[in-house]
């Protein structure tokens, strides 16, 4: 009720793929993937693989958003 007719928002559309929680201060990358701003900052600082290979593919895009 109150939304666009025919528009469905799924719970996974509201969750960061890195932390699996509802987006907090979301950042939209040019590839159309979204992450929490803090998740991107933490990944960039730590440069670990725990956030998964998806973030690795976007390293150049993340670097330009620092």
N, CA, C and O atoms as CSV, one atom per row, in Angstrom:
chain,resi,resn,atom,element,x,y,z
A,1,UNK,N,N,0.831,-1.178,0.000
A,1,UNK,CA,C,0.000,0.000,0.000
A,1,UNK,C,C,0.872,1.238,0.000
A,1,UNK,O,O,1.834,1.307,0.766
A,2,UNK,N,N,0.564,2.223,-0.842
A,2,UNK,CA,C,1.315,3.453,-0.904
A,2,UNK,C,C,2.511,3.418,-1.844
A,2,UNK,O,O,3.108,4.463,-2.104
A,3,UNK,N,N,2.878,2.255,-2.361
A,3,UNK,CA,C,4.030,2.141,-3.255
A,3,UNK,C,C,3.593,2.161,-4.700
A,3,UNK,O,O,2.410,2.325,-4.999
A,4,UNK,N,N,4.527,1.998,-5.577
A,4,UNK,CA,C,4.236,1.923,-7.006
A,4,UNK,C,C,3.493,0.626,-7.305
A,4,UNK,O,O,3.884,-0.428,-6.803
A,5,UNK,N,N,2.443,0.674,-8.102
A,5,UNK,CA,C,1.753,-0.570,-8.473
A,5,UNK,C,C,2.697,-1.505,-9.226
A,5,UNK,O,O,3.391,-1.083,-10.150
A,6,UNK,N,N,2.717,-2.747,-8.835
A,6,UNK,CA,C,3.535,-3.741,-9.510
A,6,UNK,C,C,4.988,-3.743,-9.080
A,6,UNK,O,O,5.772,-4.541,-9.593
A,7,UNK,N,N,5.374,-2.873,-8.154
A,7,UNK,CA,C,6.754,-2.807,-7.685
A,7,UNK,C,C,6.892,-3.662,-6.434
A,7,UNK,O,O,6.181,-3.456,-5.451
A,8,UNK,N,N,7.804,-4.618,-6.476
A,8,UNK,CA,C,8.031,-5.492,-5.336
A,8,UNK,C,C,9.459,-5.318,-4.851
A,8,UNK,O,O,10.407,-5.422,-5.630
A,9,UNK,N,N,9.607,-5.053,-3.562
A,9,UNK,CA,C,10.926,-4.936,-2.961
A,9,UNK,C,C,11.157,-6.190,-2.133
A,9,UNK,O,O,10.423,-6.474,-1.187
A,10,UNK,N,N,12.186,-6.932,-2.505
A,10,UNK,CA,C,12.519,-8.159,-1.794
A,10,UNK,C,C,13.486,-7.843,-0.662
A,10,UNK,O,O,14.276,-6.906,-0.778
A,11,UNK,N,N,13.442,-8.607,0.436
A,11,UNK,CA,C,14.354,-8.354,1.560
A,11,UNK,C,C,15.821,-8.351,1.145
A,11,UNK,O,O,16.602,-7.551,1.660
A,12,UNK,N,N,16.210,-9.227,0.228
A,12,UNK,CA,C,17.609,-9.276,-0.194
A,12,UNK,C,C,18.027,-8.011,-0.948
A,12,UNK,O,O,19.219,-7.722,-1.049
A,13,UNK,N,N,17.059,-7.253,-1.480
A,13,UNK,CA,C,17.368,-5.999,-2.153
A,13,UNK,C,C,17.732,-4.898,-1.157
A,13,UNK,O,O,18.291,-3.870,-1.541
A,14,UNK,N,N,17.419,-5.109,0.103
A,14,UNK,CA,C,17.679,-4.112,1.133
A,14,UNK,C,C,18.887,-4.457,1.986
A,14,UNK,O,O,19.213,-3.733,2.926
A,15,UNK,N,N,19.562,-5.575,1.661
A,15,UNK,CA,C,20.674,-6.052,2.481
A,15,UNK,C,C,22.007,-5.940,1.767
A,15,UNK,O,O,22.114,-6.189,0.567
A,16,UNK,N,N,23.013,-5.563,2.525
A,16,UNK,CA,C,24.381,-5.483,2.015
A,16,UNK,C,C,24.912,-6.901,1.826
A,16,UNK,O,O,24.804,-7.715,2.743
A,17,UNK,N,N,25.481,-7.220,0.670
A,17,UNK,CA,C,26.013,-8.568,0.457
A,17,UNK,C,C,27.256,-8.862,1.304
A,17,UNK,O,O,27.631,-10.024,1.461
A,18,UNK,N,N,27.894,-7.829,1.848
A,18,UNK,CA,C,29.081,-8.043,2.673
A,18,UNK,C,C,28.716,-8.390,4.112
A,18,UNK,O,O,29.242,-9.360,4.659
A,19,UNK,N,N,27.823,-7.615,4.740
A,19,UNK,CA,C,27.487,-7.841,6.149
A,19,UNK,C,C,26.161,-8.566,6.332
A,19,UNK,O,O,25.839,-8.998,7.439
A,20,UNK,N,N,25.392,-8.705,5.262
A,20,UNK,CA,C,24.097,-9.388,5.281
A,20,UNK,C,C,23.065,-8.689,6.162
A,20,UNK,O,O,22.113,-9.322,6.618
A,21,UNK,N,N,23.243,-7.400,6.404
A,21,UNK,CA,C,22.293,-6.616,7.191
A,21,UNK,C,C,21.663,-5.553,6.304
A,21,UNK,O,O,22.143,-5.289,5.202
A,22,UNK,N,N,20.581,-4.943,6.792
A,22,UNK,CA,C,19.946,-3.867,6.044
A,22,UNK,C,C,20.985,-2.765,5.841
A,22,UNK,O,O,21.735,-2.426,6.757
A,23,UNK,N,N,21.017,-2.212,4.624
A,23,UNK,CA,C,22.008,-1.192,4.284
A,23,UNK,C,C,22.051,-0.077,5.321
A,23,UNK,O,O,21.016,0.426,5.758
A,24,UNK,N,N,23.264,0.298,5.706
A,24,UNK,CA,C,23.514,1.474,6.537
A,24,UNK,C,C,24.406,2.388,5.706
A,24,UNK,O,O,25.537,2.032,5.374
A,25,UNK,N,N,23.896,3.558,5.375
A,25,UNK,CA,C,24.629,4.515,4.548
A,25,UNK,C,C,25.106,3.846,3.253
A,25,UNK,O,O,26.308,3.747,3.008
A,26,UNK,N,N,24.154,3.385,2.423
A,26,UNK,CA,C,24.517,2.626,1.215
A,26,UNK,C,C,25.306,3.431,0.188
A,26,UNK,O,O,25.117,4.636,0.022
A,27,UNK,N,N,26.203,2.711,-0.497
A,27,UNK,CA,C,27.002,3.284,-1.577
A,27,UNK,C,C,26.692,2.472,-2.828
A,27,UNK,O,O,26.787,1.245,-2.811
A,28,UNK,N,N,26.325,3.140,-3.900
A,28,UNK,CA,C,26.040,2.490,-5.172
A,28,UNK,C,C,27.257,2.642,-6.074
A,28,UNK,O,O,27.660,3.759,-6.399
A,29,UNK,N,N,27.837,1.524,-6.475
A,29,UNK,CA,C,28.986,1.550,-7.379
A,29,UNK,C,C,28.507,1.714,-8.813
A,29,UNK,O,O,27.328,1.504,-9.100
A,30,UNK,N,N,29.393,2.079,-9.697
A,30,UNK,CA,C,29.018,2.299,-11.092
A,30,UNK,C,C,28.520,1.022,-11.768
A,30,UNK,O,O,27.853,1.081,-12.801
A,31,UNK,N,N,28.846,-0.133,-11.182
A,31,UNK,CA,C,28.400,-1.410,-11.743
A,31,UNK,C,C,26.994,-1.772,-11.247
A,31,UNK,O,O,26.466,-2.825,-11.604
A,32,UNK,N,N,26.393,-0.913,-10.433
A,32,UNK,CA,C,25.061,-1.076,-9.866
A,32,UNK,C,C,25.011,-1.986,-8.633
A,32,UNK,O,O,23.922,-2.293,-8.148
A,33,UNK,N,N,26.155,-2.416,-8.122
A,33,UNK,CA,C,26.172,-3.143,-6.853
A,33,UNK,C,C,26.181,-2.123,-5.720
A,33,UNK,O,O,26.763,-1.046,-5.849
A,34,UNK,N,N,25.536,-2.469,-4.614
A,34,UNK,CA,C,25.487,-1.583,-3.456
A,34,UNK,C,C,26.076,-2.266,-2.238
A,34,UNK,O,O,25.953,-3.479,-2.072
A,35,UNK,N,N,26.718,-1.475,-1.384
A,35,UNK,CA,C,27.310,-1.952,-0.136
A,35,UNK,C,C,27.154,-0.858,0.908
A,35,UNK,O,O,26.983,0.311,0.563
A,36,UNK,N,N,27.212,-1.233,2.193
A,36,UNK,CA,C,27.270,-0.234,3.251
A,36,UNK,C,C,28.588,0.521,3.122
A,36,UNK,O,O,29.617,-0.062,2.780
A,37,UNK,N,N,28.547,1.800,3.394
A,37,UNK,CA,C,29.755,2.608,3.311
A,37,UNK,C,C,30.840,2.057,4.236
A,37,UNK,O,O,32.003,1.975,3.842
A,38,UNK,N,N,30.470,1.680,5.458
A,38,UNK,CA,C,31.451,1.138,6.403
A,38,UNK,C,C,32.031,-0.189,5.930
A,38,UNK,O,O,33.206,-0.461,6.177
A,39,UNK,N,N,31.243,-1.021,5.258
A,39,UNK,CA,C,31.755,-2.291,4.730
A,39,UNK,C,C,32.827,-2.031,3.676
A,39,UNK,O,O,33.859,-2.703,3.655
A,40,UNK,N,N,32.581,-1.056,2.803
A,40,UNK,CA,C,33.577,-0.714,1.790
A,40,UNK,C,C,34.845,-0.158,2.424
A,40,UNK,O,O,35.953,-0.514,2.025
A,41,UNK,N,N,34.680,0.709,3.406
A,41,UNK,CA,C,35.849,1.285,4.081
A,41,UNK,C,C,36.656,0.202,4.788
A,41,UNK,O,O,37.884,0.179,4.707
A,42,UNK,N,N,35.955,-0.698,5.483
A,42,UNK,CA,C,36.645,-1.776,6.208
A,42,UNK,C,C,37.377,-2.684,5.233
A,42,UNK,O,O,38.525,-3.060,5.474
A,43,UNK,N,N,36.720,-3.038,4.135
A,43,UNK,CA,C,37.380,-3.902,3.154
A,43,UNK,C,C,38.622,-3.217,2.603
A,43,UNK,O,O,39.677,-3.839,2.477
A,44,UNK,N,N,38.497,-1.962,2.283
A,44,UNK,CA,C,39.636,-1.260,1.691
A,44,UNK,C,C,40.792,-1.187,2.678
A,44,UNK,O,O,41.948,-1.383,2.304
A,45,UNK,N,N,40.474,-0.903,3.944
A,45,UNK,CA,C,41.505,-0.813,4.979
A,45,UNK,C,C,42.172,-2.159,5.217
A,45,UNK,O,O,43.400,-2.233,5.267
A,46,UNK,N,N,41.414,-3.194,5.361
A,46,UNK,CA,C,41.947,-4.511,5.719
A,46,UNK,C,C,42.387,-5.332,4.519
A,46,UNK,O,O,43.268,-6.185,4.630
A,47,UNK,N,N,41.765,-5.070,3.362
A,47,UNK,CA,C,42.088,-5.804,2.126
A,47,UNK,C,C,42.097,-7.318,2.326
A,47,UNK,O,O,42.990,-8.021,1.852
A,48,UNK,N,N,41.093,-7.792,3.029
A,48,UNK,CA,C,40.986,-9.235,3.240
A,48,UNK,C,C,40.020,-9.833,2.235
A,48,UNK,O,O,39.323,-9.112,1.521
A,49,UNK,N,N,39.983,-11.118,2.185
A,49,UNK,CA,C,39.063,-11.799,1.276
A,49,UNK,C,C,37.750,-12.162,1.957
A,49,UNK,O,O,36.883,-12.762,1.322
A,50,UNK,N,N,37.577,-11.818,3.223
A,50,UNK,CA,C,36.373,-12.257,3.928
A,50,UNK,C,C,35.095,-11.630,3.396
A,50,UNK,O,O,34.011,-12.165,3.631
A,51,UNK,N,N,35.189,-10.514,2.687
A,51,UNK,CA,C,33.988,-9.920,2.118
A,51,UNK,C,C,33.644,-10.536,0.762
A,51,UNK,O,O,32.652,-10.162,0.137
A,52,UNK,N,N,34.463,-11.472,0.317
A,52,UNK,CA,C,34.138,-12.214,-0.890
A,52,UNK,C,C,34.742,-11.662,-2.166
A,52,UNK,O,O,35.261,-10.547,-2.209
A,53,UNK,N,N,34.659,-12.460,-3.178
A,53,UNK,CA,C,35.265,-12.121,-4.463
A,53,UNK,C,C,34.524,-10.998,-5.179
A,53,UNK,O,O,35.096,-10.359,-6.062
A,54,UNK,N,N,33.280,-10.745,-4.826
A,54,UNK,CA,C,32.527,-9.680,-5.486
A,54,UNK,C,C,33.208,-8.333,-5.288
A,54,UNK,O,O,33.319,-7.550,-6.231
A,55,UNK,N,N,33.661,-8.057,-4.074
A,55,UNK,CA,C,34.339,-6.791,-3.829
A,55,UNK,C,C,35.673,-6.721,-4.559
A,55,UNK,O,O,36.079,-5.641,-4.989
A,56,UNK,N,N,36.356,-7.834,-4.707
A,56,UNK,CA,C,37.645,-7.835,-5.409
A,56,UNK,C,C,37.488,-7.339,-6.838
A,56,UNK,O,O,38.355,-6.633,-7.353
A,57,UNK,N,N,36.389,-7.706,-7.475
A,57,UNK,CA,C,36.190,-7.318,-8.869
A,57,UNK,C,C,35.954,-5.823,-9.011
A,57,UNK,O,O,36.046,-5.281,-10.112
A,58,UNK,N,N,35.653,-5.154,-7.906
A,58,UNK,CA,C,35.339,-3.728,-7.938
A,58,UNK,C,C,36.426,-2.882,-7.287
A,58,UNK,O,O,36.174,-1.732,-6.928
A,59,UNK,N,N,37.608,-3.417,-7.131
A,59,UNK,CA,C,38.688,-2.709,-6.440
A,59,UNK,C,C,38.959,-1.339,-7.060
A,59,UNK,O,O,39.119,-0.359,-6.333
A,60,UNK,N,N,39.011,-1.257,-8.349
A,60,UNK,CA,C,39.299,0.012,-9.012
A,60,UNK,C,C,38.190,1.024,-8.755
A,60,UNK,O,O,38.470,2.203,-8.535
A,61,UNK,N,N,36.958,0.590,-8.778
A,61,UNK,CA,C,35.840,1.495,-8.531
A,61,UNK,C,C,35.829,1.958,-7.080
A,61,UNK,O,O,35.528,3.119,-6.803
A,62,UNK,N,N,36.154,1.065,-6.154
A,62,UNK,CA,C,36.194,1.420,-4.739
A,62,UNK,C,C,37.297,2.438,-4.514
A,62,UNK,O,O,37.115,3.390,-3.755
A,63,UNK,N,N,38.428,2.253,-5.158
A,63,UNK,CA,C,39.576,3.141,-4.980
A,63,UNK,C,C,39.220,4.566,-5.374
A,63,UNK,O,O,39.670,5.514,-4.732
A,64,UNK,N,N,38.429,4.727,-6.405
A,64,UNK,CA,C,38.062,6.074,-6.851
A,64,UNK,C,C,37.057,6.727,-5.923
A,64,UNK,O,O,36.855,7.938,-6.008
A,65,UNK,N,N,36.411,5.963,-5.032
A,65,UNK,CA,C,35.401,6.512,-4.121
A,65,UNK,C,C,35.943,6.752,-2.716
A,65,UNK,O,O,35.175,7.099,-1.819
A,66,UNK,N,N,37.261,6.574,-2.501
A,66,UNK,CA,C,37.821,6.766,-1.162
A,66,UNK,C,C,37.766,8.208,-0.752
A,66,UNK,O,O,38.196,8.553,0.348
